[in-house]
């Protein structure tokens, strides 16, 4: 019936798998509307995005067929059209295109069917392609996600420690009420935590006294960067800081350092540690394209701080939406340095990142469980 290949797994970063021409020009950002997100399919001429249930590993198979195949039982089924030249590439949303799986096809318009199964566990997607006339993306079988398990009633918060833990879980409103009460009672550490939340809520006038309370009693915390954050928030109250002139890149020093790391004994047999080290070298030597290229969403040691470096590089390159996507993907991996810290203040005070944070995104940051 056709040529068949099995792809063991792809990582569906941002809950997407891409099927595209090798030199695709289509704009998925415009095609990925709210409806497309709900339908789990978006098409832009020579590229199609298939939505997944989770941002996780997905088992994917690809079939290149001569004619329309019979449908099979599935959780979710969609169809769309794609214009192809002589090959089609299938990859995760942020995978490196030159490494993508490719399949030879004839030039022309092809029909694509994505058949999803096992969506409640480890999702499987069967991608079938055959020559066909152009159609708009459509849903043949719609998956209904299981209803969320009812959450237990929120725990009663009494102490500063409990309030901080609640804030890190995303229970911002309950946490803030307790932190403000402690602030008014003279707890400067609670003042710092409250200042962070108030800043993300855009309540700058209320934030200022809380930040000043910590600065008046800096010994209430053990990490000096809390005081630095309070000063930065007070400055941010006046205006978003202007980005400085980018540091000049030191590409040759970077290349030399990478070669030394790859050839030396320190990282032999330690692939992940080497990748993290080379990423750090790219940031130290200010090589933006290498920072972006060496970002790996599946790497267990690249957390929020590394995502922030990638986001800065992308903003400097004129890609703010992609910058925010990468930051959003790592919000859960933001970790405080001090027990008073509850939110990544850098998102509000960094001149490259602050313009990315809309009111809606600030709310998302607050409600996302962190330090996980």
LUMDREN-580748 format. One record per residue (C-alpha): residue in three letters; x, y, z. Coordinates in pm, 1 decimal. Layout:
REM residues N
+-----+----------+----------+----------+
!   r !       xx !       yy !       zz !
+-----+----------+----------+----------+
! ALA !        X !        Y !        Z !
...
+-----+----------+----------+----------+
***
This chain:
REM residues 372
+-----+----------+----------+----------+
!   r !       xx !       yy !       zz !
+-----+----------+----------+----------+
! UNK !      0.0 !      0.0 !      0.0 !
! UNK !    290.1 !    237.5 !     58.8 !
! UNK !    623.2 !    289.4 !    225.7 !
! UNK !    613.8 !    265.0 !    605.1 !
! UNK !    860.2 !    381.0 !    868.4 !
! UNK !    844.1 !    378.2 !   1246.1 !
! UNK !    973.2 !    670.9 !   1448.3 !
! UNK !   1048.4 !    543.9 !   1796.0 !
! UNK !    975.5 !    873.6 !   1970.3 !
! UNK !    973.1 !   1251.4 !   1931.9 !
! UNK !    961.5 !   1510.2 !   2206.5 !
! UNK !    648.7 !   1724.0 !   2164.6 !
! UNK !    784.0 !   2046.6 !   2308.2 !
! UNK !    506.3 !   2306.2 !   2346.0 !
! UNK !    271.2 !   2009.0 !   2280.8 !
! UNK !    343.4 !   2006.8 !   1907.7 !
! UNK !    478.6 !   1775.2 !   1638.7 !
! UNK !    566.1 !   1938.2 !   1305.8 !
! UNK !    532.1 !   1792.9 !    956.2 !
! UNK !    691.1 !   2017.4 !    696.2 !
! UNK !    863.5 !   2061.0 !    366.7 !
! UNK !   1239.7 !   2069.0 !    406.5 !
! UNK !   1249.4 !   2438.7 !    315.1 !
! UNK !    908.5 !   2538.0 !    455.4 !
! UNK !    805.6 !   2903.9 !    445.9 !
! UNK !    463.5 !   2876.7 !    612.1 !
! UNK !    386.7 !   3083.6 !    923.4 !
! UNK !    251.3 !   2854.0 !   1194.4 !
! UNK !    236.1 !   3137.0 !   1447.5 !
! UNK !    -50.8 !   3292.6 !   1252.2 !
! UNK !   -216.4 !   2954.3 !   1191.0 !
! UNK !   -201.5 !   2838.5 !   1553.6 !
! UNK !   -528.7 !   3003.9 !   1658.4 !
! UNK !   -744.6 !   2921.8 !   1960.1 !
! UNK !   -957.8 !   2697.2 !   1740.5 !
! UNK !   -651.9 !   2523.6 !   1596.3 !
! UNK !   -527.1 !   2464.3 !   1949.4 !
! UNK !   -859.3 !   2306.9 !   2049.1 !
! UNK !   -866.0 !   2099.7 !   1728.4 !
! UNK !   -498.1 !   1997.3 !   1769.2 !
! UNK !   -416.8 !   2079.1 !   1406.7 !
! UNK !   -279.5 !   2390.6 !   1235.5 !
! UNK !   -171.7 !   2425.6 !    872.4 !
! UNK !     22.2 !   2693.8 !    686.7 !
! UNK !     80.0 !   2577.6 !    330.6 !
! UNK !    397.2 !   2372.2 !    346.8 !
! UNK !    395.2 !   2302.2 !    720.5 !
! UNK !    143.6 !   2137.0 !    955.5 !
! UNK !    150.9 !   2134.8 !   1336.1 !
! UNK !    -12.0 !   1844.9 !   1519.2 !
! UNK !   -114.9 !   1917.9 !   1877.2 !
! UNK !    -48.5 !   1664.4 !   2152.5 !
! UNK !   -202.0 !   1608.8 !   2493.0 !
! UNK !    121.3 !   1673.1 !   2683.3 !
! UNK !    464.9 !   1825.4 !   2622.4 !
! UNK !    629.1 !   1485.7 !   2647.2 !
! UNK !    773.7 !   1199.2 !   2446.6 !
! UNK !    530.6 !   1077.4 !   2180.7 !
! UNK !    551.1 !    759.0 !   1972.2 !
! UNK !    509.4 !    857.0 !   1607.2 !
! UNK !    477.8 !    646.9 !   1291.9 !
! UNK !    472.3 !    777.5 !    934.5 !
! UNK !    313.1 !    620.5 !    626.6 !
! UNK !    357.2 !    752.7 !    271.5 !
! UNK !     62.2 !    615.2 !     74.7 !
! UNK !    -67.3 !    612.6 !   -281.9 !
! UNK !   -434.9 !    667.7 !   -192.2 !
! UNK !   -667.4 !    755.2 !     94.5 !
! UNK !   -641.4 !    494.1 !    374.2 !
! UNK !   -925.2 !    344.5 !    575.7 !
! UNK !   -986.0 !    504.7 !    913.4 !
! UNK !   -913.4 !    316.1 !   1232.6 !
! UNK !  -1046.3 !    351.8 !   1587.6 !
! UNK !   -872.4 !    634.5 !   1770.6 !
! UNK !   -898.8 !    893.9 !   2044.8 !
! UNK !   -859.8 !   1189.2 !   1807.9 !
! UNK !   -828.3 !   1217.9 !   1430.0 !
! UNK !   -753.9 !   1525.8 !   1219.3 !
! UNK !   -680.2 !   1599.7 !    856.5 !
! UNK !   -513.3 !   1886.6 !    672.5 !
! UNK !   -329.3 !   1960.3 !    350.8 !
! UNK !     39.7 !   2022.7 !    299.0 !
! UNK !    237.4 !   2135.3 !     -7.2 !
! UNK !    558.7 !   1936.0 !    -53.0 !
! UNK !    852.7 !   1936.2 !   -292.9 !
! UNK !   1056.6 !   1616.0 !   -288.5 !
! UNK !   1063.4 !   1532.6 !     84.0 !
! UNK !    870.9 !   1567.3 !    406.7 !
! UNK !   1034.4 !   1612.3 !    749.1 !
! UNK !    874.3 !   1503.3 !   1077.1 !
! UNK !   1010.8 !   1642.9 !   1403.0 !
! UNK !    935.9 !   1783.4 !   1745.1 !
! UNK !    848.7 !   2152.7 !   1764.3 !
! UNK !   1198.8 !   2259.3 !   1874.4 !
! UNK !   1402.2 !   1977.0 !   1720.9 !
! UNK !   1696.6 !   2060.1 !   1495.7 !
! UNK !   1569.7 !   2041.9 !   1137.1 !
! UNK !   1888.7 !   1892.6 !    980.7 !
! UNK !   1854.2 !   1594.5 !   1220.0 !
! UNK !   1483.4 !   1537.3 !   1145.5 !
! UNK !   1346.7 !   1218.0 !    992.2 !
! UNK !   1277.2 !   1271.0 !    620.7 !
! UNK !   1071.7 !   1077.3 !    370.4 !
! UNK !   1085.4 !   1107.8 !     -7.8 !
! UNK !    760.6 !   1220.5 !   -173.7 !
! UNK !    648.6 !   1352.9 !   -510.7 !
! UNK !    608.2 !   1725.8 !   -555.8 !
! UNK !    250.6 !   1849.5 !   -508.9 !
! UNK !    -38.2 !   1878.0 !   -264.1 !
! UNK !    -69.6 !   1602.1 !     -8.5 !
! UNK !   -338.2 !   1514.4 !    243.8 !
! UNK !   -225.8 !   1448.8 !    600.0 !
! UNK !   -417.1 !   1248.9 !    858.1 !
! UNK !   -307.1 !   1240.9 !   1222.0 !
! UNK !   -454.3 !    953.5 !   1422.9 !
! UNK !   -399.6 !    983.0 !   1799.0 !
! UNK !   -429.3 !    689.9 !   2039.4 !
! UNK !   -335.7 !    621.0 !   2404.4 !
! UNK !   -367.3 !    993.7 !   2481.3 !
! UNK !   -424.9 !    945.0 !   2852.4 !
! UNK !    -85.7 !    773.4 !   2887.7 !
! UNK !    206.0 !    782.5 !   2640.9 !
! UNK !     50.0 !    922.7 !   2327.3 !
! UNK !     87.9 !    753.9 !   1990.5 !
! UNK !     34.8 !    941.3 !   1663.4 !
! UNK !      1.8 !    772.3 !   1325.4 !
! UNK !     78.3 !   1020.4 !   1047.2 !
! UNK !    -50.0 !    917.0 !    704.6 !
! UNK !     22.7 !   1112.2 !    386.6 !
! UNK !   -124.7 !   1058.2 !     41.7 !
! UNK !   -175.7 !   1275.9 !   -270.7 !
! UNK !   -498.2 !   1473.4 !   -240.7 !
! UNK !   -674.4 !   1799.1 !   -310.6 !
! UNK !   -635.6 !   2093.8 !    -77.1 !
! UNK !   -867.2 !   2111.9 !    224.9 !
! UNK !   -892.7 !   2321.5 !    537.7 !
! UNK !   -782.3 !   2155.7 !    865.2 !
! UNK !  -1065.5 !   1949.7 !   1010.4 !
! UNK !  -1143.8 !   1716.9 !   1299.3 !
! UNK !  -1283.0 !   1371.0 !   1218.4 !
! UNK !  -1283.2 !   1236.1 !   1575.1 !
! UNK !  -1258.1 !   1470.4 !   1873.6 !
! UNK !  -1091.3 !   1370.3 !   2198.6 !
! UNK !  -1249.3 !   1480.6 !   2523.5 !
! UNK !   -989.7 !   1521.1 !   2797.3 !
! UNK !  -1079.7 !   1354.2 !   3128.4 !
! UNK !  -1236.2 !   1587.7 !   3379.8 !
! UNK !   -977.8 !   1709.5 !   3632.9 !
! UNK !   -981.8 !   1548.6 !   3972.9 !
! UNK !  -1146.4 !   1776.9 !   4224.6 !
! UNK !   -885.5 !   1949.0 !   4436.6 !
! UNK !   -907.9 !   1925.7 !   4813.9 !
! UNK !   -993.9 !   2248.9 !   4994.1 !
! UNK !   -690.7 !   2473.4 !   5039.7 !
! UNK !   -489.7 !   2422.2 !   5355.0 !
! UNK !   -523.0 !   2689.3 !   5618.6 !
! UNK !   -222.7 !   2921.2 !   5611.8 !
! UNK !    -98.5 !   3064.4 !   5938.7 !
! UNK !    279.5 !   3109.9 !   5927.2 !
! UNK !    519.6 !   3284.1 !   5689.1 !
! UNK !    667.7 !   2949.0 !   5587.7 !
! UNK !    321.9 !   2816.0 !   5500.7 !
! UNK !    243.5 !   3132.9 !   5305.3 !
! UNK !    564.0 !   3102.0 !   5102.3 !
! UNK !    491.4 !   2735.1 !   5030.1 !
! UNK !    139.0 !   2828.3 !   4918.5 !
! UNK !    272.8 !   3102.3 !   4691.1 !
! UNK !    512.9 !   2855.0 !   4529.7 !
! UNK !    219.2 !   2620.2 !   4470.1 !
! UNK !     41.3 !   2901.5 !   4286.8 !
! UNK !   -204.9 !   2981.6 !   4567.8 !
! UNK !   -120.4 !   3349.7 !   4540.3 !
! UNK !   -429.7 !   3514.3 !   4687.9 !
! UNK !   -431.1 !   3314.8 !   5010.9 !
! UNK !    -55.0 !   3355.1 !   5048.4 !
! UNK !    -61.8 !   3731.4 !   4993.0 !
! UNK !   -326.5 !   3788.9 !   5259.4 !
! UNK !   -107.7 !   3625.2 !   5524.8 !
! UNK !    214.7 !   3787.4 !   5401.1 !
! UNK !     60.8 !   4134.9 !   5412.2 !
! UNK !    -64.9 !   4075.2 !   5765.6 !
! UNK !    287.2 !   3970.1 !   5867.7 !
! UNK !    432.9 !   4272.3 !   5685.4 !
! UNK !    211.5 !   4506.6 !   5888.5 !
! UNK !    320.4 !   4318.2 !   6201.9 !
! UNK !    686.1 !   4397.9 !   6124.4 !
! UNK !    806.4 !   4076.0 !   5956.1 !
! UNK !   1047.6 !   4214.0 !   5693.8 !
! UNK !   1102.3 !   3875.1 !   5529.3 !
! UNK !    727.4 !   3849.8 !   5469.3 !
! UNK !    742.0 !   4206.1 !   5334.5 !
! UNK !    985.4 !   4095.1 !   5063.4 !
! UNK !    761.9 !   3804.4 !   4959.8 !
! UNK !    457.7 !   4032.4 !   4949.8 !
! UNK !    648.1 !   4288.7 !   4742.5 !
! UNK !    719.7 !   4026.1 !   4476.1 !
! UNK !    354.6 !   3923.9 !   4448.6 !
! UNK !    227.2 !   4283.0 !   4445.3 !
! UNK !    473.2 !   4369.3 !   4167.9 !
! UNK !    349.6 !   4081.9 !   3952.1 !
! UNK !     -6.4 !   4198.8 !   4016.0 !
! UNK !     87.6 !   4546.3 !   3896.5 !
! UNK !     12.0 !   4700.5 !   4238.4 !
! UNK !    325.7 !   4910.7 !   4237.4 !
! UNK !    220.2 !   5170.1 !   4494.9 !
! UNK !    140.2 !   4894.6 !   4746.4 !
! UNK !    459.4 !   4711.6 !   4657.6 !
! UNK !    689.9 !   5002.8 !   4744.4 !
! UNK !    637.8 !   5005.6 !   5125.6 !
! UNK !    690.5 !   4629.2 !   5138.0 !
! UNK !   1017.3 !   4651.8 !   4943.2 !
! UNK !   1136.0 !   4941.3 !   5159.4 !
! UNK !   1057.8 !   4742.2 !   5475.0 !
! UNK !   1303.3 !   4472.7 !   5368.0 !
! UNK !   1566.8 !   4728.7 !   5270.5 !
! UNK !   1533.7 !   4883.2 !   5616.0 !
! UNK !   1601.3 !   4540.1 !   5772.2 !
! UNK !   1823.8 !   4350.6 !   5525.7 !
! UNK !   1932.2 !   4104.8 !   5794.4 !
! UNK !   1578.7 !   3958.0 !   5787.5 !
! UNK !   1696.0 !   3743.0 !   5493.3 !
! UNK !   2019.8 !   3555.9 !   5437.4 !
! UNK !   2069.5 !   3614.2 !   5064.9 !
! UNK !   2180.7 !   3956.2 !   4949.0 !
! UNK !   2007.0 !   3917.7 !   4616.8 !
! UNK !   1671.9 !   3968.5 !   4793.0 !
! UNK !   1777.2 !   4326.0 !   4871.5 !
! UNK !   1897.7 !   4362.4 !   4513.3 !
! UNK !   1556.7 !   4243.4 !   4392.4 !
! UNK !   1377.1 !   4496.9 !   4614.4 !
! UNK !   1592.8 !   4779.5 !   4476.2 !
! UNK !   1527.8 !   4659.3 !   4122.3 !
! UNK !   1151.2 !   4648.2 !   4184.2 !
! UNK !   1152.8 !   5002.5 !   4317.6 !
! UNK !   1339.0 !   5113.2 !   4006.1 !
! UNK !   1096.8 !   4912.9 !   3789.6 !
! UNK !    807.6 !   5098.9 !   3952.4 !
! UNK !    934.2 !   5412.5 !   3780.5 !
! UNK !    994.6 !   5257.2 !   3437.0 !
! UNK !   1096.7 !   4941.7 !   3252.2 !
! UNK !   1476.6 !   4955.4 !   3226.6 !
! UNK !   1624.8 !   5011.8 !   2882.1 !
! UNK !   1831.8 !   4725.6 !   2740.0 !
! UNK !   2206.6 !   4791.0 !   2750.1 !
! UNK !   2428.1 !   4760.5 !   2446.3 !
! UNK !   2484.8 !   4384.2 !   2395.1 !
! UNK !   2823.1 !   4254.2 !   2503.4 !
! UNK !   3054.2 !   4182.2 !   2208.0 !
! UNK !   3064.0 !   3813.2 !   2127.7 !
! UNK !   3390.1 !   3623.8 !   2172.6 !
! UNK !   3330.2 !   3349.5 !   1920.6 !
! UNK !   3688.2 !   3228.5 !   1889.4 !
! UNK !   3734.8 !   3198.7 !   2265.1 !
! UNK !   3407.0 !   3009.2 !   2278.8 !
! UNK !   3515.2 !   2770.0 !   2002.8 !
! UNK !   3850.8 !   2711.3 !   2173.9 !
! UNK !   3685.0 !   2642.5 !   2509.6 !
! UNK !   3435.6 !   2399.6 !   2354.4 !
! UNK !   3713.2 !   2213.6 !   2173.2 !
! UNK !   3910.7 !   2186.5 !   2496.7 !
! UNK !   3606.9 !   2051.3 !   2682.7 !
! UNK !   3526.0 !   1799.5 !   2408.8 !
! UNK !   3883.8 !   1673.1 !   2383.9 !
! UNK !   3978.5 !   1676.8 !   2751.1 !
! UNK !   3919.0 !   1405.4 !   3012.6 !
! UNK !   3677.8 !   1603.4 !   3232.9 !
! UNK !   3362.6 !   1525.9 !   3032.1 !
! UNK !   3453.8 !   1189.9 !   2875.9 !
! UNK !   3143.7 !    971.2 !   2890.9 !
! UNK !   2942.1 !   1257.8 !   3042.5 !
! UNK !   2730.1 !   1375.7 !   2750.4 !
! UNK !   2476.6 !   1573.6 !   2954.4 !
! UNK !   2741.2 !   1746.0 !   3163.2 !
! UNK !   2931.5 !   1840.4 !   2847.9 !
! UNK !   2617.8 !   1984.6 !   2687.7 !
! UNK !   2544.0 !   2194.3 !   2995.8 !
! UNK !   2905.8 !   2313.2 !   3011.4 !
! UNK !   2906.4 !   2417.8 !   2644.5 !
! UNK !   2576.6 !   2600.8 !   2694.9 !
! UNK !   2734.9 !   2789.7 !   2986.3 !
! UNK !   3035.8 !   2874.5 !   2769.2 !
! UNK !   2804.2 !   3023.5 !   2507.5 !
! UNK !   2654.5 !   3255.4 !   2770.2 !
! UNK !   2992.7 !   3351.5 !   2916.8 !
! UNK !   3128.6 !   3443.7 !   2574.5 !
! UNK !   2802.4 !   3612.0 !   2462.1 !
! UNK !   2750.9 !   3400.7 !   2148.8 !
! UNK !   2375.4 !   3434.8 !   2102.3 !
! UNK !   2329.1 !   3192.8 !   1813.4 !
! UNK !   2511.0 !   2920.8 !   2009.7 !
! UNK !   2301.7 !   2992.0 !   2321.0 !
! UNK !   1990.2 !   2934.4 !   2110.7 !
! UNK !   2125.7 !   2633.9 !   1920.3 !
! UNK !   2246.0 !   2459.4 !   2237.4 !
! UNK !   1914.2 !   2493.7 !   2419.1 !
! UNK !   1771.0 !   2144.8 !   2469.5 !
! UNK !   1418.7 !   2132.7 !   2619.2 !
! UNK !   1475.2 !   1769.6 !   2719.4 !
! UNK !   1797.9 !   1835.8 !   2910.1 !
! UNK !   1744.8 !   1765.3 !   3282.0 !
! UNK !   2004.4 !   2023.6 !   3394.2 !
! UNK !   1882.1 !   2323.5 !   3194.9 !
! UNK !   1638.6 !   2504.7 !   3422.1 !
! UNK !   1477.2 !   2848.3 !   3438.3 !
! UNK !   1799.3 !   3048.0 !   3452.7 !
! UNK !   1923.2 !   2882.9 !   3134.3 !
! UNK !   1585.3 !   2941.8 !   2968.0 !
! UNK !   1619.5 !   3309.3 !   3059.7 !
! UNK !   1954.9 !   3323.6 !   2879.7 !
! UNK !   1796.1 !   3174.6 !   2568.4 !
! UNK !   1503.9 !   3416.7 !   2592.9 !
! UNK !   1738.2 !   3716.3 !   2611.1 !
! UNK !   1923.9 !   3593.6 !   2302.8 !
! UNK !   1596.6 !   3545.3 !   2115.8 !
! UNK !   1470.6 !   3891.3 !   2211.3 !
! UNK !   1794.9 !   4040.5 !   2081.4 !
! UNK !   1735.1 !   3846.4 !   1759.8 !
! UNK !   1380.3 !   3980.8 !   1725.9 !
! UNK !   1187.8 !   3666.2 !   1828.5 !
! UNK !    992.3 !   3772.2 !   2139.8 !
! UNK !    713.5 !   3514.2 !   2106.9 !
! UNK !    954.1 !   3222.5 !   2091.7 !
! UNK !   1144.1 !   3377.2 !   2382.9 !
! UNK !    829.7 !   3373.9 !   2595.6 !
! UNK !    744.8 !   3016.2 !   2496.2 !
! UNK !   1080.4 !   2896.2 !   2624.9 !
! UNK !   1044.5 !   3091.2 !   2948.8 !
! UNK !    694.1 !   2956.9 !   3000.6 !
! UNK !    816.9 !   2600.4 !   2950.3 !
! UNK !   1057.6 !   2639.8 !   3243.3 !
! UNK !    847.4 !   2833.9 !   3496.8 !
! UNK !    809.5 !   2520.8 !   3706.2 !
! UNK !   1188.3 !   2489.9 !   3725.2 !
! UNK !   1243.3 !   2831.1 !   3881.3 !
! UNK !   1400.5 !   2784.1 !   4226.2 !
! UNK !   1438.6 !   3048.3 !   4500.1 !
! UNK !   1775.8 !   3122.5 !   4655.7 !
! UNK !   1628.9 !   3262.6 !   4976.9 !
! UNK !   1326.9 !   3147.5 !   5177.4 !
! UNK !   1165.0 !   3487.8 !   5120.2 !
! UNK !   1159.8 !   3456.0 !   4740.8 !
! UNK !    838.0 !   3335.6 !   4580.4 !
! UNK !    853.2 !   3457.9 !   4218.9 !
! UNK !   1114.8 !   3509.0 !   3944.3 !
! UNK !   1151.3 !   3885.3 !   3987.5 !
! UNK !   1398.4 !   3888.8 !   3697.7 !
! UNK !   1099.7 !   3867.6 !   3461.5 !
! UNK !    994.3 !   4214.8 !   3574.3 !
! UNK !   1334.3 !   4378.0 !   3620.4 !
! UNK !   1551.8 !   4242.6 !   3338.8 !
! UNK !   1556.2 !   4491.8 !   3048.4 !
! UNK !   1538.2 !   4214.5 !   2786.6 !
! UNK !   1269.0 !   4006.2 !   2958.0 !
! UNK !   1041.5 !   4263.7 !   3120.5 !
! UNK !    874.6 !   4374.3 !   2793.3 !
! UNK !    760.1 !   4014.3 !   2740.2 !
! UNK !    548.6 !   4006.3 !   3057.3 !
! UNK !    192.4 !   4113.3 !   2982.3 !
! UNK !    -74.5 !   4123.3 !   3250.0 !
! UNK !   -199.2 !   3780.4 !   3141.4 !
! UNK !    149.6 !   3633.0 !   3143.9 !
! UNK !    220.8 !   3773.8 !   3488.9 !
! UNK !    -93.1 !   3598.1 !   3610.9 !
! UNK !     24.2 !   3275.0 !   3449.4 !
! UNK !    361.3 !   3301.3 !   3625.2 !
! UNK !    192.3 !   3349.3 !   3962.6 !
! UNK !    -46.6 !   3056.5 !   3916.8 !
! UNK !    216.3 !   2812.9 !   3787.0 !
! UNK !    358.2 !   2586.9 !   4061.8 !
! UNK !    730.2 !   2658.3 !   4092.5 !
! UNK !   1037.6 !   2506.3 !   4255.4 !
! UNK !    924.0 !   2162.1 !   4142.3 !
+-----+----------+----------+----------+
***
